[in-house]
Amino acid sequence: MTSIRGRLVDLLHDLIIEAEVTIADGRIAGIRPLDPDGEDLPYIIPGFVDAHVHIESSLLVPAEFARLAVVHGTIATVSDPHEIANVCGLAGVEFMIANGRTVPFTFCFGAPSCVPATGYETAGAALDAAAVEGLLQRNEIKYLSEMMNFPGVLNKDPEVMQKIASAHALGKPVDGHAPGLRGETAKQYIDAGISTDHECFTAEEALDKLRYGMKILIREGSAAKNFDALIGLLNEYPDRMMFCSDDKHADSLVEGHIDRLCARAVARGIDPFKVLKAACLNPVLHYRLDTGLLRSGDPANLVLVKDLRSFNVLSTYIGGVLVAENGVSKIARRSPPPGEPINSFHALPRVPGDFRFAGPTASGHVASRDLIPVIGALDGQLITSKLMVPVANFRPAPAGFLHANPGKDLLKIAVVNRYRPAPVALAFIRNFGLKSGALASSVAHDSHNIVVVGADDESMCRAVNLIIARKGGLSCVNGEKEAILPLPVAGLMSMDDGYQVAEDYIALDAMVKQLGSTLGSPFMTLSFMALLVIPHLKLSDQGLFDGDLFQFLP
């Protein structure tokens, strides 16, 4: 039996009492109020919950993610295994569940709703309505993951509607994904029974959806950062907002998690009770998580913080076991299982000629012979801009082909099919800022083909071939220098120590920035350049895609 003394924060009744919490057999056996005596006691809170995250984007398997997250007081995640499902199907979801069970942590997994995400890209698997219903029937699957196919919802696609109906029949919530939807289209999407959205990037859009009854997640990840735009709404809607990271690389997870969002919110003058409801209470109630809320009989999942301003975590308990203390994780590292990691990777090495871009004079199929469509990457956002750039800005090559022009920040982007032989899809992109070299990744939402951006075809080819040789990873090439962070688990995750992965990633990130990139997280931004369900212009392995028209550009 264990006893913990502190200022207990009761989020159900907006109370703080000095109390002694007794723990037995992994649960709270009793809560005894104490007479205040002036002692400087820590605050006891239920523990932070990331209300929407793709664990795969941390580059870590679930067990390693948990080792890093508990240091920051995170005791649970609402986890969408959509990424590995697009690569490995049901076997990928099974891997995430099994690996998550090896550590004391609550992974609330959802049934991926969009595998593949669209019909305009090549994925490694497909989950139809029957497969999704089978997942939803499992106790450990708590919800239907983000319904990214919002055109399918709006057009009442039978397969899409069947997945939503299956979740409703089982009493499980449906997560949303509706970037930019406003007014009647937003209402129609919400009326289909979709309860949350984490894709709002303006307060106006979020307010629109809140008024129609939706719950809004404030996202702050490694690439998409919407905290500043949305945090003001927490004052008015404290019961209908949550915090999430969505996609967070290992280096960012080492620095902080939901705890840092709480500190930033209180610094904005928001009441700590409202902040902690978004961070600790609302996800538990919405997803019916069995994590406890500091009541007698609840699981003994609790966090001690120094105060309700900085939220510096002193210790984290899960099931009554001390799993982190003073910035050190006490979750034991698990040895990787024997054998080859789960994966689906069949790409063969490429040659520089595969990355030649046929200009208007070579192909004759561009809409305007004077303009080339160019993806405009935006730092801190998943959306891109759609640019039309005069051909004269590119460097011409023999036979009408076009080269990148780093001097005008016009780089080449390519997506290489990793599942079967196919031509390389090519386009141009701005705002990556490279002066030379290339960076590539097999983490490329949502189908996770290989995406590469570079200043010349040779560097792009080398960066891609580094990844092909390792069957997954992040790579960077510049002249004779080359580096790779291998990701052998589905081409998405490493089995190595999470802190070492973070260090390796930091070194790779620094190498890219030495090439001239001014993006805060170049690899995370790169991974979203093939995400077709986020407007406005993206590149899949099948071609350049207009997310507003939801069709390929000619």
C-alpha positions, -999 to +999 in steps of 0.1 A: +000+000+000+013+035-010+002+069+003+007+102-015+001+136+000-007+167-020-032+193-032-057+171-050-073+187-080-109+175-084-118+184-120-154+171-117-162+196-089-137+224-095-121+218-061-086+216-047-082+199-014-052+189+006-054+151+009-037+118+013-043+094-015-039+057-006-031+032-034-036-005-032-036-032-060-032-005-086-062+015-076-071+044-054-082+028-021-091+060-004-088+098-003-084+113+032-087+151+035-060+168+055-061+199+076-041+226+058-009+232+078+010+255+054+032+227+041+043+232+005+026+202-011+027+194-048-005+193-068-020+159-077-038+158-111-053+129-131-026+129-157-024+143-192-040+127-223-030+134-259-065+134-275-053+126-310-019+113-320-004+090-346+023+072-325+041+063-357+049+099-364+072+100-333+094+075-353+091+053-322+071+021-314+044+025-288+065+012-259+093+037-266+068+065-271+054+058-236+089+058-220+094+094-232+058+106-227+055+096-190+083+120-181+059+148-190+030+135-171+012+119-201-006+087-190-027+080-220-031+087-257-060+085-281-040+068-309-050+064-345-029+036-360-039+048-395-003+052-407+009+016-401-025+004-413-019+020-447+013+001-449+006-033-433-032-034-429-047-053-399-014-068-391-001-033-385-029-025-361-022-057-342+014-048-339+006-015-323-018-030-298+006-058-289+036-035-285+016-010-264+006-038-240+042-043-230+044-011-210+023+005-182+005+031-203-030+036-217-031+034-255-066+040-267-065+028-303-091+036-329-102+017-360-087+034-391-115+047-412-096+056-444-072+029-456-063+039-482-069+076-475-080+083-511-083+064-544-056+088-559-026+071-543-010+037-539-011+023-504+000-011-490-034-022-478-071-016-477-096-019-449-132-021-461-163-015-440-164-052-429-128-050-417-135-018-398-166-032-382-145-062-370-120-039-354-147-018-337-162-049-321-130-053-301-129-039-266-095-023-270-107-003-301-125+026-286-135+048-315-136+052-353-105+071-363-105+104-382-129+103-411-106+120-436-128+113-466-151+143-460-162+143-497-174+107-491-194+119-461-209+149-479-218+127-509-231+098-486-207+072-501-222+039-490-189+024-478-181+056-458-215+057-442-214+020-433-182+026-413-198+055-394-230+034-388-209+006-374-193+029-348-227+044-338-242+010-334-215+000-310-218+033-291-183+044-301-174+080-311-163+090-346-134+113-350-134+140-377-110+155-402-125+184-421-100+211-429-116+243-441-152+231-439-175+259-429-212+267-428-237+242-443-211+218-455-196+217-419-230+211-405-237+183-430-204+166-420-211+170-383-248+158-387-234+125-401-225+118-365-189+130-364-179+144-331-144+160-332-121+178-354-084+186-350-078+203-383-090+238-376-063+264-383-084+295-376-106+305-347-134+313-371-135+278-385-133+262-350-161+285-337-183+275-367-179+238-358-184+244-321-217+261-328-228+230-347-221+209-317-186+195-325-157+192-301-125+209-312-090+196-305-062+222-302-033+207-322+003+216-316+026+191-332+060+192-349+047+206-381+011+217-376+008+244-349-027+257-342-024+266-305-020+303-309-050+305-333-074+285-312-065+288-275-087+318-269-118+296-275-110+275-244-124+303-221-158+300-237-159+263-244-140+245-216-161+214-218-158+209-255-121+213-262-090+191-259-053+192-265-035+170-291-002+167-309-014+147-340+021+142-353+052+147-330+087+137-337+109+121-310+130+152-304+099+173-298+086+146-274+118+147-254+113+185-249+077+183-238+041+172-244+007+182-232+023+197-201+039+225-221+005+234-237-010+237-202+017+261-191+013+282-223-025+283-218-022+295-182+003+321-192-024+334-215-046+340-185-069+310-189-081+295-156-062+263-147-094+243-142-104+251-178-069+241-190-069+209-171-103+199-183-090+201-219-058+182-209-070+156-185-108+154-182-125+159-215-107+131-234-114+106-206-151+114-207-154+116-245-136+083-253-146+066-220-110+059-211-104+037-181-077+059-167-094+073-137-102+108-125-088+107-089-118+091-073-119+062-048-118+029-068-103+045-099-071+033-115-042+049-096-031+070-126-019+103-112+007+130-117+024+153-092+032+187-105+050+215-088+023+241-094-006+250-118+014+275-137+046+258-150+031+223-147+066+210-141+061+172-135+077+158-104+064+122-107+040+101-127+022+070-114+003+045-136-015+017-119+000+029-087+035+023-101+061+051-102+069+053-140+087+087-140+104+109-115+123+142-118+126+140-155+137+104-157+116+076-171+114+044-150+098+023-177+123-004-186+134-005-222+121-036-240+144-057-262+133-059-299+116-092-307+137-116-329+132-117-367+124-091-393+103-061-383+068-059-398+070-040-431+059-038-467+086-024-489+093-036-524+109-006-542+140-012-563+169+012-567+164+042-589+187+061-614+190+099-618+171+098-651+140+088-632+138+123-617+138+143-650+109+167-653+094+171-688+086+208-693+060+223-717+082+221-747+090+184-740+055+172-732+030+197-746+005+187-719+008+217-695-024+238-693-004+270-699+029+269-718+041+298-697+032+286-662+041+256-641+020+246-610+042+247-579+035+235-543+040+262-517+050+246-484+039+266-453+059+264-421+038+253-392+009+242-413-002+211-432-020+230-459+000+242-488-005+271-513-010+266-550+014+287-570+017+292-607+053+301-617+065+312-651+086+286-669+114+312-672+121+308-635+133+272-639+166+261-652+162+245-686+178+213-696+183+196-730+153+181-748+129+204-730+134+191-695+134+214-664+158+215-635+153+229-600+164+264-595+176+268-558+185+305-565+148+312-568+138+286-542+123+263-568+132+227-558+120+195-573+098+171-554+092+135-562+071+106-548+084+070-555+060+041-551+074+018-525+049-011-530+054-019-567+074-008-598+060+025-612+071+057-628+083+084-604+058+112-598+074+147-602+065+183-595+082+215-581+080+230-546+088+262-529+098+273-493+120+243-484+149+266-491+177+241-499+207+255-517+220+221-526+215+184-518+182+166-510+162+151-482+139+121-484+115+101-462+095+069-463+072+086-438+048+103-463+012+106-451-009+088-458+002+060-480+039+063-470+056+060-504+090+077-506+089+115-508+120+135-517+128+172-522+161+183-538+182+208-557+194+183-583+184+149-597+215+131-586+211+140-550+174+131-550+183+097-565+209+090-538+186+101-510+159+078-522+183+048-527+196+052-491+160+046-479+154+018-504+185+000-492+173+001-455+136-005-464+126+027-447+140+058-431+148+095-433+178+105-453+198+136-463+225+139-491+248+168-499+278+162-522+298+133-507+280+136-474+250+113-467+231+103-436+201+081-428+180+073-398+167+038-405+130+031-398+127-007-403+092-010-387+068-004-416+093+022-429+078+044-402+094+035-368+126+025-351+129-002-325+159+017-309+160+036-277+137+066-280+163+091-266+189+079-291+164+082-320+158+117-309+195+125-309+199+109-344+170+129-357+183+162-343+216+156-362+198+148-394+175+178-390+206+200-384+222+187-417+191+197-437+191+232-421+228+236-430+216+231-466+195+262-463+161+251-451+144+276-428+115+253-420+111+245-383+107+208-389+117+200-425+112+162-423+078+166-407+067+192-433+081+169-461+060+140-448+028+159-454+035+169-490+019+137-502-012+141-479-040+146-505-068+152-480-052+185-469-055+213-494-044+229-516-018+212-538+000+179-530+019+152-549+010+115-547+028+086-564+002+090-592+006+127-599+000+163-588-033+166-569-056+196-564-071+192-529-098+218-536-111+202-568-102+167-555-087+157-587-053+154-605-040+184-624-035+177-661 
